[in-house]
Amino acid sequence: MGQAVSADDRREPGGASVWTRSFLLFFTARSISMLGASMVPFATAVGVGGLGYGPTGVGLALAAWMAPFAVLILFGGVFADRFTPRRMMIGADTVRMVTQGISAALFISGRPDLWQILVISAINGVAAAMYQPGVSSTVPRVARDVQRANATLRVSESIMMLAGPGVAGAIVGFRGVGVVFAIEAVGFAVSAVCLLLLRLPAVALPTVARSIWRDLRGGWREFRSRTWMWSVILVWAVFGVTLFGPMLPLGSVLITERFGETAYGLVMSASGAGTVVGGLIAMRVRPGRPLMAGAIGLFGFALEPLSIALASPPGILMAAHVIGGAGWAFWSVMWATSVQTQVPAEALNRVTAYEVAGSTLFIPIGQVLAGPVAGVTGAPQLLTVSSIVAVAGCVSLLLVPAVRGLRRVHPT
């Protein structure tokens, strides 16, 4: 930023290869850790449900991860600026390697108490908060074509999501939940090694000590100055309570009760297959107004809670999740690329922390409330409301001029 840029550098880099050594290491780290991470929600839902804690227990376990993540990710952005994103990500992977190993030992050796699961989930949430801001700021440093890099990562992550739940379902059936957590621990270890080998251009760390609160205020100013960003986050706050929060705890219990654990794994894998399709589309399609295009694709996500609410047969459930996954992946690439190309590099870690915090802060509320509210209204009825909110949220995004009109820019 601030350096002279040639006309060639400003051209659309659509044909450029992203496969540098740095991107390959980063790609490997993300892919392997995502394979393990894609198994964990399934293993947690099945494991906690199998212990007899029901939808409320599953919701608490998921919220125990999400709550510290959403609250502390702001500090993750500040620490990434102070200590470099790479160091923060390596440290977070190391912590999660240990905690997932402990989870594996607890499930393999006996029947863990719910409080033990909640504590481990909370530690994992703190580690993830330290890790996540660095992902966004690392992508532009390892690839010139930011959208292609994001789409490539999304396709890989989607393939891992596709394979993860199905593999986890098979492992749970034959070897138990503990083995899934053991595989996850290995995945974080491999990710840490790849990041350790990564060599990135040096970044200028602050020469004068600044207070954490001053850094947070600076990040907040950058965040609130972009109407398109905070408008999306407001919609995501509503989604957190009414859509994202209830979907996993209620969906896992309803599908498992109706069709069994294997069917639930297949449905989750279908969502992963859809995100592969969405990532491949994002690799080729470069809309001039990325957020408008992404919001249109996101309408398909409403089919996921609706298909569960309607007690659709497994084939319909899988088809709905393929469409929903594709819409979600296409939106995710458009959003990530917009953030990484519209925000100055020196503020990207902190701004990313604010947008991720706002996106996730209300999800634990929805997860905790899902069981009690469903007990009053009925789980299918609550998921029907979730699908209506999904459609209304997409319409809201398209009605905001700053979101609808945001133009594509090319990173320099």
TORDO-112687 format. One line per field, with one value per residue (C-alpha): residue in one letter; x, y, z. Coordinates in pm, 1 decimal, decimal comma, padded with zeros to 6 digits. Layout:
REM residues N
r	c(A  ...)
east	c(X  ...)
north	c(Y  ...)
up	c(Z  ...)
REM end
This chain:
REM residues 412
r	c(M  G  Q  A  V  S  A  D  D  R  R  E  P  G  G  A  S  V  W  T  R  S  F  L  L  F  F  T  A  R  S  I  S  M  L  G  A  S  M  V  P  F  A  T  A  V  G  V  G  G  L  G  Y  G  P  T  G  V  G  L  A  L  A  A  W  M  A  P  F  A  V  L  I  L  F  G  G  V  F  A  D  R  F  T  P  R  R  M  M  I  G  A  D  T  V  R  M  V  T  Q  G  I  S  A  A  L  F  I  S  G  R  P  D  L  W  Q  I  L  V  I  S  A  I  N  G  V  A  A  A  M  Y  Q  P  G  V  S  S  T  V  P  R  V  A  R  D  V  Q  R  A  N  A  T  L  R  V  S  E  S  I  M  M  L  A  G  P  G  V  A  G  A  I  V  G  F  R  G  V  G  V  V  F  A  I  E  A  V  G  F  A  V  S  A  V  C  L  L  L  L  R  L  P  A  V  A  L  P  T  V  A  R  S  I  W  R  D  L  R  G  G  W  R  E  F  R  S  R  T  W  M  W  S  V  I  L  V  W  A  V  F  G  V  T  L  F  G  P  M  L  P  L  G  S  V  L  I  T  E  R  F  G  E  T  A  Y  G  L  V  M  S  A  S  G  A  G  T  V  V  G  G  L  I  A  M  R  V  R  P  G  R  P  L  M  A  G  A  I  G  L  F  G  F  A  L  E  P  L  S  I  A  L  A  S  P  P  G  I  L  M  A  A  H  V  I  G  G  A  G  W  A  F  W  S  V  M  W  A  T  S  V  Q  T  Q  V  P  A  E  A  L  N  R  V  T  A  Y  E  V  A  G  S  T  L  F  I  P  I  G  Q  V  L  A  G  P  V  A  G  V  T  G  A  P  Q  L  L  T  V  S  S  I  V  A  V  A  G  C  V  S  L  L  L  V  P  A  V  R  G  L  R  R  V  H  P  T)
east	c(00000,0  00128,4  00382,4  00364,1  00176,1  00226,4  -00062,1  00023,8  -00010,1  -00358,4  -00488,1  -00734,8  -00515,2  -00772,5  -00521,8  -00249,3  -00151,7  -00187,0  00030,5  00339,3  00530,5  00378,6  00024,5  00079,3  00188,2  -00099,8  -00340,9  -00215,2  -00243,8  -00600,7  -00711,3  -00579,4  -00703,2  -01043,0  -01077,4  -01052,6  -01258,5  -01541,8  -01572,1  -01591,9  -01946,0  -02075,1  -01876,9  -01979,8  -02348,0  -02349,7  -02124,4  -02315,6  -02649,0  -02536,0  -02453,7  -02820,1  -02797,5  -03036,4  -03068,5  -03000,7  -02672,4  -02568,0  -02654,6  -02453,9  -02150,6  -02157,9  -02220,0  -01927,5  -01701,6  -01875,7  -01915,2  -01544,3  -01462,7  -01705,2  -01601,8  -01224,4  -01168,6  -01134,2  -00821,4  -00707,1  -00696,1  -00492,5  -00249,3  -00206,5  -00091,6  00151,9  00297,3  00223,6  -00065,6  00161,9  00278,7  -00074,5  -00200,7  00079,9  00012,1  -00362,1  -00307,6  -00077,8  -00336,0  -00610,5  -00389,2  -00361,3  -00729,4  -00855,4  -00612,7  -00764,8  -01114,8  -01009,5  -00872,8  -01191,4  -01425,6  -01206,4  -01143,2  -01495,1  -01797,7  -01696,5  -01903,2  -02078,8  -01871,4  -01550,8  -01682,0  -01784,7  -01443,3  -01257,6  -01495,8  -01438,0  -01058,0  -01091,9  -01305,0  -01036,2  -00770,3  -00987,4  -01032,4  -00655,6  -00627,5  -00904,5  -00802,4  -00472,6  -00641,2  -00791,8  -00473,7  -00253,8  -00440,3  -00339,2  00023,2  00044,4  -00153,2  -00182,9  -00522,0  -00717,5  -01054,9  -00902,0  -00708,2  -01022,4  -01219,3  -00944,3  -00936,6  -01315,7  -01321,6  -01062,3  -01240,4  -01565,2  -01414,7  -01297,3  -01646,6  -01787,2  -01559,7  -01548,5  -01902,2  -01930,8  -01592,8  -01681,9  -02010,6  -01830,7  -01563,3  -01824,0  -02011,0  -01704,6  -01460,4  -01644,2  -01642,6  -01302,0  -01117,0  -01267,0  -01117,3  -00782,2  -00780,5  -00864,2  -00562,1  -00335,3  -00483,9  -00399,5  -00045,4  00009,8  -00137,3  00103,8  00402,4  00298,9  00256,4  00593,5  00753,8  00571,0  00789,4  00609,2  00732,3  00826,1  00560,1  00626,0  00538,9  00455,7  00774,4  00592,4  00395,9  00025,2  -00251,9  -00478,6  -00778,5  -00632,8  -00582,1  -00939,0  -01072,7  -00873,1  -01016,6  -01367,7  -01329,0  -01222,3  -01513,6  -01790,4  -01671,2  -01781,0  -02160,5  -02158,2  -01968,6  -02168,4  -02494,9  -02407,8  -02303,0  -02637,4  -02815,3  -02575,3  -02657,9  -03021,9  -02916,7  -02707,4  -03004,2  -03271,8  -03090,7  -02731,8  -02778,8  -03077,2  -02984,3  -02712,7  -02848,5  -03204,9  -03110,0  -02872,6  -03134,4  -03426,9  -03239,2  -03073,7  -03403,6  -03581,6  -03317,3  -03017,2  -02660,1  -02540,6  -02812,8  -02716,8  -02356,2  -02469,5  -02680,0  -02386,1  -02168,9  -02425,9  -02388,5  -02014,8  -02068,2  -02272,3  -01997,1  -01755,4  -01989,1  -02021,2  -01644,1  -01589,1  -01843,7  -01669,8  -01340,5  -01478,7  -01740,3  -01613,2  -01918,1  -01872,7  -02089,0  -01971,9  -02193,2  -02507,9  -02424,4  -02339,4  -02667,6  -02864,6  -02683,4  -02746,6  -03122,7  -03055,5  -02936,7  -03296,8  -03368,1  -03154,4  -03366,4  -03687,4  -03614,5  -03547,8  -03863,2  -04076,1  -03942,2  -03824,6  -03691,2  -03310,9  -03287,1  -03468,6  -03268,1  -02943,6  -03056,3  -03160,6  -02826,5  -02636,3  -02816,7  -02777,3  -02409,1  -02346,4  -02514,4  -02327,1  -01987,0  -02040,7  -02140,4  -01841,3  -01591,4  -01752,4  -01750,9  -01394,5  -01258,8  -01443,9  -01304,6  -00949,4  -00943,7  -01142,9  -00970,9  -00612,8  -00358,1  -00246,3  -00601,5  -00711,4  -00645,7  -00846,6  -01128,2  -01152,5  -01178,8  -01472,6  -01659,3  -01605,6  -01703,7  -02021,5  -02097,3  -02061,1  -02146,8  -02515,8  -02483,5  -02427,6  -02746,8  -02935,5  -02764,1  -02848,5  -03208,0  -03272,8  -03360,8  -03586,1  -03768,0  -03815,5  -03960,5  -04235,3  -04294,1  -04170,5  -03839,8  -03992,0  -04182,4  -03869,4  -03673,7  -03956,0  -03907,9  -03533,6  -03596,0  -03825,1  -03559,0  -03298,7  -03507,9  -03586,6  -03217,4  -03114,1  -03382,1  -03253,0  -02899,1  -03018,9  -03215,1  -02907,5  -02748,4  -02397,6  -02415,3  -02591,0  -02367,1  -02024,4  -01791,5  -01520,8  -01165,4  -00834,3  -00571,1  -00246,6)
north	c(00000,0  00344,2  00218,6  00303,3  00038,1  -00030,3  -00071,7  -00441,3  -00483,0  -00333,9  -00570,1  -00841,8  -01140,2  -01400,7  -01627,0  -01605,4  -01916,3  -01907,8  -02214,9  -02060,8  -02240,8  -02008,4  -02064,6  -02441,6  -02455,0  -02233,7  -02438,3  -02761,3  -02622,0  -02506,9  -02821,4  -03074,5  -02884,3  -02837,4  -03212,1  -03261,7  -02952,4  -03069,7  -03384,1  -03205,2  -03053,4  -03394,3  -03573,3  -03318,6  -03337,8  -03717,2  -03756,5  -03516,1  -03646,9  -04004,7  -03915,2  -03828,8  -03449,6  -03390,4  -03074,0  -02846,7  -03022,3  -03007,4  -02638,1  -02568,2  -02756,0  -02560,3  -02230,7  -02297,9  -02280,5  -01994,1  -01754,1  -01704,5  -01704,0  -01419,9  -01216,5  -01256,0  -01241,9  -00862,7  -00918,8  -01180,1  -00908,5  -00677,0  -00952,5  -01054,1  -00697,2  -00709,0  -01060,0  -01138,6  -01357,8  -01656,2  -01681,9  -01649,2  -01922,4  -02162,1  -02107,2  -02160,1  -02483,3  -02610,9  -02541,3  -02713,3  -03013,1  -03060,6  -03001,1  -03234,1  -03498,2  -03462,1  -03493,2  -03811,5  -03957,5  -03869,8  -04029,7  -04335,6  -04405,0  -04354,4  -04125,3  -03757,2  -03517,9  -03233,3  -02974,0  -03128,4  -03103,3  -02740,9  -02641,3  -02799,0  -02636,6  -02297,1  -02332,3  -02428,0  -02118,3  -01895,3  -02056,4  -02011,0  -01642,4  -01598,8  -01788,1  -01654,0  -01288,4  -01403,5  -01614,7  -01316,0  -01108,6  -01400,4  -01475,5  -01151,0  -01214,4  -01561,7  -01501,6  -01214,6  -01327,1  -01295,7  -01419,1  -01726,7  -01800,2  -01764,4  -01981,7  -02245,4  -02251,2  -02268,3  -02565,7  -02747,3  -02666,9  -02781,9  -03112,3  -03159,2  -03072,0  -03319,5  -03599,1  -03510,2  -03583,9  -03904,3  -04026,0  -03920,6  -04109,4  -04425,1  -04385,6  -04324,4  -04635,2  -04859,1  -04702,8  -04438,9  -04059,1  -04049,0  -04152,9  -03856,5  -03616,1  -03795,5  -03739,4  -03374,7  -03340,5  -03479,9  -03235,2  -02935,2  -03067,6  -03093,5  -02746,8  -02600,2  -02760,5  -02620,5  -02272,2  -02304,8  -02369,7  -02075,3  -01780,0  -01451,3  -01099,8  -00910,4  -00687,9  -00367,8  -00411,3  -00099,3  00074,2  00259,2  00065,3  00133,3  00037,3  -00249,5  -00020,5  00232,0  -00043,1  -00162,4  00190,3  00223,5  -00101,2  00009,3  00335,4  00143,6  -00098,0  00155,9  00376,1  00103,4  00094,6  -00217,8  -00404,3  -00314,3  -00355,3  -00716,3  -00776,5  -00644,3  -00901,3  -01168,1  -01077,4  -01162,5  -01477,5  -01582,3  -01598,0  -01724,6  -01921,3  -02028,9  -02089,2  -02327,8  -02517,4  -02752,5  -02857,9  -02899,9  -03038,5  -03296,2  -03426,8  -03428,7  -03599,7  -03851,4  -03939,9  -03982,0  -04153,4  -04239,5  -04112,5  -04232,5  -04033,7  -03722,1  -03767,1  -03799,7  -03484,0  -03289,8  -03428,6  -03313,6  -02961,3  -03001,6  -03114,7  -02802,7  -02580,0  -02746,7  -02648,1  -02294,0  -02260,5  -02381,0  -02127,6  -01852,1  -01956,6  -01873,7  -01603,0  -01252,0  -01027,7  -00653,5  -00626,5  -00919,9  -00874,5  -00837,4  -01157,4  -01332,4  -01228,6  -01366,2  -01698,6  -01701,9  -01742,8  -02114,1  -02148,9  -02111,9  -02460,9  -02624,8  -02543,6  -02566,5  -02920,7  -03032,1  -02859,9  -03034,3  -03379,1  -03434,0  -03778,0  -03819,4  -03764,2  -03429,9  -03330,9  -03396,5  -03205,8  -02905,6  -02906,8  -02922,9  -02609,4  -02439,0  -02524,1  -02387,3  -02057,5  -02029,4  -02096,3  -01846,9  -01578,0  -01662,5  -01613,4  -01286,0  -01159,9  -01264,7  -01117,7  -00790,3  -00756,1  -00844,2  -00606,8  -00313,5  -00278,9  -00143,4  -00412,8  -00233,9  -00247,7  -00584,0  -00797,1  -00569,1  -00507,2  -00881,6  -00932,7  -00691,8  -00844,3  -01200,4  -01102,7  -00939,4  -01238,9  -01490,0  -01304,6  -01393,0  -01754,7  -01891,9  -01717,5  -01902,0  -02228,6  -02199,8  -02092,2  -02348,6  -02636,0  -02444,2  -02251,4  -02567,5  -02731,1  -02467,3  -02412,7  -02741,9  -02788,7  -02806,8  -02484,2  -02305,2  -02418,7  -02296,4  -01952,3  -01988,6  -02043,2  -01737,6  -01526,1  -01649,4  -01522,4  -01193,1  -01139,3  -01186,6  -00939,4  -00691,5  -00720,3  -00643,0  -00340,9  -00172,0  00049,0  00021,8  -00358,9  -00386,1  -00127,9  -00230,4  -00256,0  -00511,1  -00383,5  -00551,2  -00572,1  -00385,9)
up	c(00000,0  -00082,8  -00341,6  -00710,2  -00904,8  -01273,4  -01517,1  -01547,9  -01172,1  -01181,1  -01450,3  -01364,9  -01276,1  -01380,8  -01551,7  -01289,3  -01096,8  -00721,8  -00662,5  -00511,3  -00235,2  00023,8  -00097,9  -00115,7  00248,4  00357,7  00145,4  00302,8  00655,1  00599,5  00416,9  00667,4  00969,9  00803,4  00749,3  01122,7  01203,2  00977,9  01188,9  01523,8  01507,3  01402,2  01672,7  01935,9  01843,3  01832,6  02136,9  02361,2  02234,8  02295,6  02655,5  02705,2  02724,5  02430,5  02216,1  02514,7  02590,3  02224,8  02212,8  02529,2  02393,4  02068,1  02248,4  02484,0  02177,0  02002,2  02296,1  02381,9  02011,1  01941,7  02247,2  02223,1  01848,1  01873,5  02081,6  01831,7  01565,8  01789,6  01890,1  01525,2  01452,8  01744,8  01713,3  01343,1  01226,2  01158,6  01519,9  01650,6  01417,4  01512,1  01882,3  01835,1  01641,2  01915,3  02187,2  01989,0  01922,2  02299,2  02379,9  02109,5  02233,1  02579,8  02431,4  02256,2  02579,8  02771,8  02521,0  02463,3  02832,0  02962,6  02985,9  03006,6  03213,0  03036,4  03224,3  03088,5  02732,6  02792,4  02931,0  02638,9  02391,3  02554,5  02531,5  02166,5  02112,9  02264,0  02041,2  01732,8  01821,1  01819,2  01489,3  01267,0  01206,3  01058,6  00790,3  00614,7  00619,5  00510,3  00186,9  00009,0  00116,4  -00036,5  -00358,3  -00604,5  -00736,5  -00412,7  -00541,7  -00705,7  -00388,4  -00174,3  -00414,4  -00419,9  -00040,4  -00030,3  -00269,5  -00060,4  00263,8  00105,3  -00001,3  00354,7  00478,6  00228,8  00341,9  00711,4  00833,6  00630,9  00754,5  01108,4  01088,2  00978,6  01248,8  01519,5  01407,6  01415,1  01663,5  01864,3  01901,8  02071,5  01756,3  01569,0  01822,9  01795,9  01418,0  01476,3  01709,3  01437,1  01186,8  01403,2  01450,7  01073,6  01023,6  01280,4  01106,3  00765,7  00910,8  01082,6  00740,9  00582,8  00486,6  00434,9  00353,3  00666,9  00817,5  01005,1  01372,0  01575,7  01691,4  01967,5  02226,2  02184,5  02419,7  02323,7  02361,6  02119,7  01863,7  01918,7  01868,0  01547,7  01417,0  01512,0  01317,6  01008,9  01050,7  01107,9  00818,2  00571,8  00549,1  00334,4  00606,2  00915,3  00724,3  00647,0  01006,5  01134,4  00918,1  01044,2  01403,9  01336,4  01150,8  01451,7  01689,1  01451,6  01178,1  01241,1  01613,7  01601,6  01283,9  01406,8  01749,0  01620,7  01281,5  01425,3  01670,0  01422,8  01139,0  01370,7  01536,6  01203,3  00991,6  01211,0  01254,5  00912,6  00737,1  00932,2  00821,1  00458,7  00481,4  00622,7  00344,4  00089,8  00225,3  00178,6  -00180,3  -00242,8  -00110,5  -00355,2  -00637,6  -00502,5  -00471,4  -00828,4  -00953,6  -00756,7  -00914,8  -01259,3  -01209,4  -01129,7  -01084,1  -01094,5  -00782,2  -00570,7  -00266,6  -00474,6  -00660,9  -00335,7  -00171,9  -00467,1  -00433,9  -00059,9  -00110,9  -00162,4  00196,1  00317,8  00180,4  00448,4  00757,7  00553,4  00434,8  00794,8  00921,6  00659,3  00757,9  00401,8  00308,8  00299,6  -00076,5  -00057,0  00249,0  00064,5  -00247,1  -00035,9  00143,6  -00186,6  -00305,6  00031,4  00049,8  -00299,0  -00218,3  00109,5  -00049,8  -00331,5  -00081,4  00140,3  -00143,1  -00253,0  00106,0  00190,5  -00132,4  -00074,7  00276,7  00174,7  -00123,6  00016,0  00356,0  00384,2  00473,2  00790,9  00931,4  00793,0  01102,8  01330,5  01083,3  01020,1  01395,6  01414,6  01122,9  01245,7  01601,8  01478,8  01258,2  01539,2  01861,5  01853,7  01739,1  02093,0  02202,3  01931,8  02021,3  02391,5  02326,2  02053,6  02287,7  02532,4  02255,8  02049,7  02360,0  02358,3  01986,1  01842,1  01661,5  01308,4  01367,7  01487,9  01181,1  00957,8  01110,6  01043,3  00672,1  00655,1  00828,4  00576,4  00283,2  00457,7  00534,9  00171,8  00061,5  00319,6  00184,0  -00167,9  -00044,4  00108,3  -00162,2  -00012,9  -00024,7  -00358,9  -00524,2  -00387,6  -00688,3  -00742,7  -00697,7  -00771,6  -00495,9  -00546,7)
REM end
